[in-house]
C-alpha cells in the first residue's frame, strides 16, 4: 500500500463538501482509539460532534478539515490503508471501521483504517491550525504560483527531479505515481538536477504538473492493484486507463513504442521512457 496522493484527497474533499454540507449529526460511534490519538476516550470525541451540523469541508495540505457549527472542527487525515465512505446506515460495517458518523438524514460517514496510519480528531476551531500538518510544500491545486516564482523555486534546488517532486517540503501530495507521470509528460529524466534545467524544460515541467494533477481529478483518481483507491461512494478511479508509464515496465511506451523501463533510485522505484532526457 502507498500513501494517498493529492488528486485522490481533493476528490474526496469535493465529494464531502457537496454531500455533507448542512447535514446534522445524529450519533457517532468510535469502534476503537487506534485512529484517534488525540482523544483519550471515545466520549471525548463523540460528544463534540453529536448534534452538530457540518458547515463546509476544506483541505489543508493532506488533511481534510470539516468545520462544524458548534465552534469545533473535524479533522481527517487518511493513511496508507484508509477509506472514507458515505453509505446507508443499514450497510454492513466493514472490517477496521474506526469511526461511524450517522446523520439525521443521509446515512453514514465512515472512516476505515486498517493499519492505524490514518487519523480522526475533533478540536476547537480556533485551535485547529495547531493540529494540522501543513508543511512547507506548494499546494498547486489550491494555491497556483506564477510561472516566474515556480521557475526560481525549481532552479534553487540541486535535488534530482524525482526527489524534488516527491519531497513534501516542495510539493503537497505528489508521490511516486504522479511524479513518474509528470516527468514522462515533460520528457525529463528522474535523475536530472533541478538547477540544470533550461527555461524550456522548466516550462514543460510546470505545464505537466498542472496537466497531470488536473487530469487525475477529472478522471476521478487512479485505482491500481497496489493502490486500491475508491471515492466516498466506493467507486474506483478512472485515471488508470490514462497512466503512461507507472507500473508498466516492459510495455510499449506511448511516445517511442519501445519498452518502458524500470529502475531503483534513492529509495524509489521509477518508471520511465528512453525518450526522457
N, C-alpha and C positions, 0 to 999 in steps of 0.2 A: 504494500500500500504506500501511497505517496501523499504528501501534504497537499491541501487544496490550493488551487491557483486562483488568480484574481477573476478571470471571466466567470468561473463557476460560482464564486461567492457573490459576485454582482448580480448574477441571475437569481440566486436565492433572495437577495435583498429586494430586488424589484418585485419578485413574486410575493414576498411577505408584505411589502408596503401596499401592494394592490389588494391583497386578500385579507389582511388582518386589521388595517387601519379602521378605527372606530368600533371594533368588536370589544365586548365586555367579557372579562374572565369570570367564569362561574366557579371553577375549582382548579387546584393544582396538586398533582401527585408527584412526589420525588421518590423514585424507586431505590436510589442509593446515592451516597455522597461522593462517589468516585469522580464525577464530573462537576462538582460544586465545591471546590476547595475553599472558597471564601466563606462558606456557611458551615457552622459547627453542628447545626441541627436542621432537620427537614423543615420544621416550622419557621425557622428564621428566614427561609426563602419563600415558602408558600404564603405566609401572612402578608408579605409585601406585594403580592400580585393579585390575590383573590379579591374580587370586587372592582378591580381597576379596569380602565379601558386602554387599549393600545392606541396611541396617538399617531406615531409615524416610525418607520424603520429606516435608518440611515446606515452608513458604513464608515468606520474609521480604520484605515489600514485593512487588516484581515479580521476585524471584529464587527459583528452585526449589533447595532445599537438601536433598541426599541424604547422610545420614550413613552412612559405611562402617564395617566392623568392624575396621579397621586404623589407627584414630586419624586418618583423613583424611576429608574431606568433598568431595563432588562438587557444584559449583555450576553451574547452567544458567540463563542469562538470555536468553529468546527475544527476537529483534529484529523489525524490520518484516516481514521475509520469512523467518521461521524456522518450521520444522515439527519437532516431536518425535514420533517414531513408534516403535511396537512392531510387529515383523513377524518372520516366519520368516527364518532366516539365508539361505535359498536365494532370497529375494525379490531381484529386480534392484535394484541400488543406484541411487537417484535422483540426478539431477544436483545438484551443490552440496552433497552429503552431506559433512559435515566430520568427524564422529566416529561410529564404529560400536562399540558395546559389545556383545559376544556373551556370553551367559550359558551356563553348562554345561548348563542345561535351560531352555527357554522362549524360544529365538530371540534377536533383537537389540533393542537400544535405539539408535535413530539420531537424530542431530541434524543437520538440514538447514538451511543458512543461505545464502541466495542472495547477499545484499548485504554480509555481514560485520558486520551490526549486532547480531547475537546474540553470546553469549559462553559458553564452557565452560571450567571450571577445576577443578583438584583442589588443595586446600590442607589444611594441618594443621587438625584440628577445633578445637583451642584457639585458632587464629588466624582462623577462618572469618569472624568478625564484622568483621575489618579489611577484608575484600574484598567485603562486601555493602553495596550502596547502599540502606540502609534508608529514608532520607528522613525527613521530619518529619510527613508526612501521616497522617491517621487511616485505619486499615485496618478498615473496618466489617464485614468478613466474619470476621476473626479476633479483633478487639477491639471489640465493640459498646460504645457510650458511652451513659451515661444521658441522658435527654431534656434535663435542665437543663444539662448540660455541652454537649450539641450546640447548644442554643439560644444560649448565651453565645458559643460558638465562631463561629457564623454572624453574630450581631449585632455582634461586634467587628471585622468586616471591612467595608470600603467597596467591595470589588470587586463588579462586576456578577456575577450568578449564574452565567452561562456560564463566565466566567473563574475564578470561585471553585471551581466543581465540578471543572474540568479542571486546576487547579493542583496538581501533585504534592506541594507543601508543605502542601496542605489535605487531600487525599484520595488514597489509593493507587489507581491504576488506573482512574479514571473518565475516559474520553475523550469524543470528540465524539458517538459514537453513544449511549452510555448517559446522558450529560448531557442530550441533547435529549429522550430518552425520560422521564427523571426530571422534567424541567421541564414536559413536556406532562402527565404524570400528576398533577403537583402544581398545574397550572393557572397557572404562573408564567412571566413573560416573561424571556428571556435577559439583558436589559439592566437588570433591576431591581437596585438596590444592596442588598446583603445587610442592611445596617444599617437599612433601611426596612421590613423585613418585619414583619407583625403576628404575634402569638402563634399565631393560627390558621394563618397561612401557613407559619410555622416547623414546626408540627406536620405539615402536609401534606408539606412538603419532606422532613422526617425519615422519614415513613412511605413516601414514594415512593422514596427512595434504597434503603431496605431491601427494598421490594417488587420493584423493577426488578432489582436485583442478584441476589436470590434466585430470581426467576423466570427470569432468563437462565441461571442454573446449572441450574435444574430442567429447562429445555428444551435443555440441552447446548450453550449458546453461540449466537452469531449468525454465520451464514455468508452473505455477500453478494458480489456480483461484485467489488467493490473491497476486499473484506475476506474472503478465502477461508480462513477458519478451519476446521481439521479436528482431531478429537481424536487420541489416540495410535494409534487403530486406523484412522485415515483417514476417519472418518465426519463429515459436515458437521453443524453445529449446527441445531437446530430452532426457535430463537427468532425467526428472520426472519419467520415467519408471525404473530408477535405484535407486531412493531415497528409503532408507531403513526404516527410522523412522519418518522423519519430516512430521508433519500433518497427521500421520497415527494412531493416538491413537485408540485403540480398535481392530485394525487389527493384524494379527498374525505376530510376529517377524520372519524375515527370518533366524534368528540364533536359537531361542529357541522354536518357534511355540507357544509361549504364547503371550497374548495381549500386544501390545506396550502401554507404559504408558505416561501420560502427567502430567506435574507439573508446578507450577509457582515458579520462583526462582529469587529473587532480580531484579524484573522488566522485566524478560524474561519468555516466555513460552518455556519449554523444552520438547522434546520427546526422549524417551529412552527405553531400554530393560532391563529386570530384570537380564540379564547376565552381565551387565556392573558393574564394582566394583571400 
